[in-house]
Amino acid sequence: MARKPIVFLAAVFFALSSVFCDQTRAADFSEPNRVLRDGAIHYGNTNFDPKTNLVWRVSKGRLDVCQHSLEYAAALLAADQQLDRANAVLSAVLDHQDLDHDSPTFGNFLWWHGETRVRDRNAVCFMSPWLSHIAIEYGEKLTAENARRLREALRHAIKGVRAHGSGPDYTNIWLLKAASLVMLGRALDDAELEADGARRIDRWIQYTAENGISEYNSPCYNAVDVYALEWIYHYATDEALRQQVAQCLNYLYADVFQHWHWQAGIGAGTHSRAYDRDRDTGRSLVSCLVFKQCGQPLRENLRSFIYVYAGDDYPVPAHIRAAARKDGMYAFRMRYR
């Protein structure tokens, strides 16, 4: 499959100059990965509900199907701990998939325990990469029944992802859809699914080259964009697609790190989408990227959801990482006579 090059206007000098210039550096993410994994397990252990086998999202006071339970199960599987509980959590999550063939949300998932129908169609886009990851990496740690159910759930999720009607202007969800299809293809050994994900990357590149990033400089969703692309970089079997995604990652990391205020520990500048805590406390998802890639102390609270960044092992080139620390840059001073 021929891949089209990226042609972006903003930050192109960071993103495309020497794309792999120093990626041979020995990137050791073992310690930040351990912190994120152990934090996910601690949060899950503390907030596990034995009646439902799901994890409470404390900030919402609700049992979370979509964004904390699967991550907790994956962290347990990775650490080879409490495998019975990990399997119980996975089984409970699968119980929340819409399996009504006549439903417009067939294959999608309930976001919260207790919902009677799919209210947020984004759920399948967040969950399909995790379900695929568990199938690819930890199949031998699953019960036979869970392995069977998981494979069926992945096949149903294909329809759920493809039925999501958003376009490339909805940046984080479009990239999560692409990641979902690539990873579903890897888990199910279906090359056409990976090709579908690759076509969506092509479309996003074309859209972004003409319009820029719709969810620009978002201290929350730019970090989702990054981990969606990192799923693809890690699991795609097409090397040309992986290199294309590496260019996209360089572009996004450059954009994120250029806006990072190292001293304040926040993303600076005008945001397209942000939450109060992103600016008021610095506890943004983007801070997880700076923690992982640049070594700044983690600002975000340790919880199961951010375990996703333990899989972000893309070696960002040094000249891009330097933009976060502002290496080689000097404070501006004005002198008055």
C-alpha positions in Angstrom: 0.0 0.0 0.0 1.5 3.4 -0.9 1.7 5.8 2.0 1.3 9.5 1.4 3.9 11.8 3.1 2.8 14.3 5.8 2.8 18.0 4.8 2.0 20.2 7.7 2.4 23.9 8.1 2.8 24.4 11.9 5.8 23.0 13.7 7.0 21.2 10.6 10.6 21.9 11.4 10.2 19.8 14.6 8.1 17.1 13.1 9.8 16.2 9.9 13.4 17.3 10.2 15.4 14.1 10.9 12.3 12.1 11.8 14.4 9.3 13.2 17.4 11.4 14.0 18.0 10.1 17.5 15.5 7.4 17.9 18.2 4.8 18.3 18.8 6.3 21.8 18.4 3.7 24.6 14.9 4.7 25.7 14.4 3.2 29.2 10.8 3.7 30.3 10.9 0.9 32.9 10.6 3.2 35.9 7.8 5.5 34.8 6.0 2.4 33.4 6.3 0.7 36.8 4.9 3.9 38.6 1.9 4.0 36.2 1.3 0.2 36.5 1.5 0.2 40.3 -0.6 3.3 40.5 -3.3 1.6 38.4 -3.3 -1.5 40.6 -3.4 0.5 43.8 -6.3 2.6 42.5 -8.1 -0.5 41.3 -7.5 -2.4 44.6 -8.8 0.6 46.6 -11.9 1.2 44.5 -12.8 -2.3 43.4 -16.5 -3.2 43.8 -16.8 -7.0 44.6 -20.5 -7.0 43.8 -20.1 -5.9 40.2 -16.3 -6.7 39.7 -15.9 -3.2 38.3 -13.9 -0.1 39.5 -15.4 3.0 41.0 -14.5 6.3 39.3 -14.2 8.2 42.5 -14.5 11.7 40.9 -17.9 10.7 39.4 -19.2 8.4 42.1 -20.1 5.8 39.5 -18.9 2.3 38.5 -16.8 2.8 35.4 -17.0 0.3 32.6 -15.1 2.3 30.0 -12.1 4.0 31.5 -10.9 2.4 34.7 -11.9 -1.2 34.9 -10.2 -2.6 31.8 -7.0 -0.7 32.6 -7.0 -2.2 36.1 -7.5 -5.7 34.6 -4.7 -5.1 32.1 -2.3 -3.8 34.8 -3.0 -7.0 36.9 -2.4 -9.2 34.0 0.9 -7.3 33.2 2.1 -7.7 36.8 0.9 -11.3 36.9 -1.1 -10.5 40.0 -4.6 -11.5 41.1 -5.4 -13.2 37.8 -8.8 -14.4 39.0 -9.8 -10.9 39.7 -8.5 -9.7 36.4 -10.6 -12.3 34.7 -13.6 -11.3 36.7 -13.2 -7.7 35.7 -12.9 -8.6 32.1 -16.0 -10.8 32.2 -18.0 -7.9 33.9 -16.9 -5.5 31.2 -17.9 -7.8 28.4 -21.3 -8.1 30.1 -21.9 -4.4 29.2 -21.6 -4.8 25.4 -24.7 -4.1 23.3 -25.4 -7.5 21.7 -28.8 -6.6 20.3 -28.4 -7.1 16.5 -31.3 -4.7 15.8 -29.8 -1.9 17.9 -28.0 1.0 16.2 -25.3 0.7 18.8 -24.7 -3.0 18.4 -21.1 -3.9 19.3 -20.7 -0.7 21.4 -20.5 -0.6 25.2 -22.2 1.0 28.1 -19.9 3.6 29.6 -21.3 3.3 33.2 -22.7 0.4 35.1 -26.5 0.8 35.5 -27.1 2.4 32.1 -29.9 0.7 30.1 -28.6 1.7 26.7 -25.5 3.1 25.0 -25.5 6.8 25.7 -21.9 7.7 24.7 -20.9 6.0 21.4 -17.3 7.0 22.1 -17.0 4.0 24.5 -16.2 1.4 21.9 -13.4 3.6 20.5 -11.7 3.8 24.0 -12.3 0.2 24.8 -11.5 -1.7 21.6 -7.7 -1.0 21.8 -7.6 -2.3 25.4 -9.6 -5.4 24.6 -7.4 -6.1 21.6 -4.3 -5.5 23.7 -5.5 -8.0 26.3 -6.2 -10.6 23.6 -2.8 -10.1 22.0 -0.6 -9.9 25.1 -2.4 -12.0 27.8 -4.5 -14.6 26.1 -2.8 -17.4 27.9 -3.7 -15.8 31.3 -7.5 -15.7 30.5 -9.9 -18.4 31.3 -11.1 -20.5 28.4 -14.6 -18.9 28.7 -13.2 -15.3 28.8 -10.9 -16.0 25.8 -13.9 -17.2 23.8 -16.1 -14.3 24.9 -13.3 -11.8 24.2 -12.8 -13.0 20.7 -16.6 -12.7 20.0 -16.6 -9.2 21.6 -13.8 -8.1 19.3 -15.7 -9.2 16.2 -18.9 -7.3 17.5 -16.8 -4.2 18.2 -15.8 -3.9 14.6 -19.4 -2.9 13.7 -19.6 -0.6 16.8 -16.4 1.3 15.7 -17.5 1.5 12.0 -21.0 2.7 13.0 -19.5 5.7 14.9 -20.3 8.6 12.6 -17.6 11.2 13.5 -15.2 12.7 11.0 -11.5 13.7 11.2 -12.4 17.0 12.7 -13.2 15.1 16.0 -9.5 14.5 16.4 -9.2 12.2 19.4 -12.1 9.9 18.5 -11.1 9.7 14.8 -7.6 8.6 15.8 -9.0 6.2 18.4 -11.2 4.7 15.6 -8.1 4.2 13.5 -6.2 2.6 16.4 -9.2 0.4 17.2 -9.3 -1.0 13.6 -5.6 -1.6 13.5 -5.6 -3.4 16.8 -8.7 -5.4 16.1 -7.0 -6.4 12.8 -3.9 -7.5 14.7 -5.9 -9.4 17.4 -8.2 -11.1 14.8 -5.5 -11.6 12.2 -7.5 -9.5 9.7 -5.4 -7.4 7.3 -8.3 -5.5 5.9 -9.1 -4.1 9.3 -5.6 -2.7 9.6 -5.9 -1.3 6.1 -9.1 0.4 7.1 -7.3 2.0 10.0 -4.5 3.1 7.7 -6.9 4.7 5.3 -8.3 6.7 8.2 -4.8 7.9 9.1 -4.4 9.1 5.5 -7.7 10.9 5.7 -6.7 12.6 9.0 -3.4 13.7 7.6 -5.1 15.2 4.6 -7.6 17.0 6.7 -5.0 18.3 9.2 -2.7 19.5 6.4 -5.5 21.7 5.2 -7.2 22.7 8.4 -4.8 22.1 11.3 -5.7 20.1 14.4 -9.3 20.7 15.3 -8.8 19.9 19.0 -5.7 22.1 19.0 -3.5 22.5 22.1 -5.8 20.5 24.3 -4.2 19.6 27.6 -6.5 16.6 27.7 -7.3 15.4 24.2 -3.9 15.9 22.6 -2.6 13.2 25.0 -5.5 10.9 23.8 -4.4 11.6 20.2 -0.9 10.6 21.2 -1.8 7.3 22.8 -4.1 6.4 20.0 -1.2 6.8 17.5 1.1 4.9 19.9 -1.3 2.0 19.9 -0.9 1.9 16.1 2.9 2.4 16.2 3.2 -0.5 18.5 0.8 -3.0 16.9 0.6 -2.2 13.2 2.2 -4.9 11.0 2.8 -2.6 8.0 6.2 -0.9 8.5 5.3 1.9 6.2 2.2 2.7 8.3 4.4 2.6 11.4 6.8 5.1 10.0 4.0 7.3 8.8 2.5 7.2 12.3 5.9 8.0 13.8 5.8 11.3 11.8 2.4 12.0 13.1 3.6 11.4 16.6 6.6 13.7 16.1 4.2 16.4 14.9 1.8 16.0 17.9 4.6 15.8 20.5 6.2 18.9 19.0 3.0 20.8 19.2 2.4 19.6 22.8 5.9 20.3 24.1 6.2 23.7 22.5 3.2 24.8 24.5 4.3 23.2 27.7 5.3 25.7 30.5 8.0 23.7 32.4 8.2 26.0 35.4 4.4 26.2 35.9 3.8 22.5 34.9 0.9 23.4 32.7 0.1 23.6 29.0 0.2 27.3 28.0 -1.6 29.2 25.3 -5.1 29.1 24.0 -6.9 25.7 24.2 -9.6 24.3 22.0 -10.8 21.9 24.7 -9.8 22.0 28.3 -11.1 21.3 31.8 -10.7 23.5 34.8 -8.2 21.1 36.5 -6.0 21.2 33.3 -5.1 24.9 33.9 -5.8 25.4 37.6 -3.9 22.4 38.9 -1.8 21.1 36.0 -3.3 17.7 36.5 -3.8 17.1 32.8 -3.3 14.1 30.6 -0.6 16.0 28.7 1.4 16.1 32.0 1.6 12.3 31.7 3.4 12.7 28.4 5.9 15.1 30.0 6.4 12.8 32.9 7.0 9.8 30.7 9.2 11.4 28.0 10.9 14.3 29.9 11.1 13.2 33.5 9.1 16.0 35.0 7.3 14.8 38.2 3.8 13.5 37.4 1.1 16.1 38.0 -1.9 13.9 37.2 -3.3 11.8 40.1 -2.4 8.2 39.8 -5.4 6.2 38.7 -6.2 3.2 36.6 -7.1 5.2 33.4 -3.6 6.7 33.0 -2.1 3.2 32.9 -2.5 3.7 29.1 0.7 5.8 29.1 2.7 2.8 30.4 2.4 1.5 26.8 3.6 4.7 25.3 7.2 3.7 24.6 7.7 5.7 21.4 11.2 7.2 21.5 10.5 10.9 20.9 13.5 12.6 19.3 15.7 14.6 21.7 15.2 17.9 19.8 11.4 17.6 20.3 11.7 16.7 24.0 13.9 19.7 24.4 11.0 21.9 23.5 9.1 20.9 26.7 12.1 21.7 28.9 12.9 24.8 26.7 16.6 23.6 26.6 18.8 26.2 25.1 16.2 28.9 25.5 16.7 31.9 27.8 14.2 33.9 29.8 13.2 37.2 28.2 14.2 40.2 30.2 13.4 43.9 29.6 15.8 46.6 30.9 14.5 50.0 31.8 16.8 53.0 32.0 
